[in-house]
């Protein structure tokens, strides 16, 4: 099974406020990333990548990975034309 990292949004937002960051801009500046990146990750439109994770842990120290992020299982997404089964000479979608 595939896994990915997901932001614990509520915990992350609370940690940023407790650390004194009053805006996405202030947090982004401390992390060395664009404000839009912070907003998109917090909004769920973008998964946190390695640079975001490392920068967040640095800016929000002494918090640790498990305080701000979690590893979750992801089901594979079937790709039409690739993920198909052949049954009695006919192609059938796997999904």
Secondary structure, 3 states (H helix, E strand, C coil): CEEEEEECHHHHHHHHHHCCCCCHHHHHHHHCCCHHHHHHHHHCCCCCCHHHHHHHHHHCCCCCHHHHEEEEEECCCCCCCCCEEEECCEEEECC
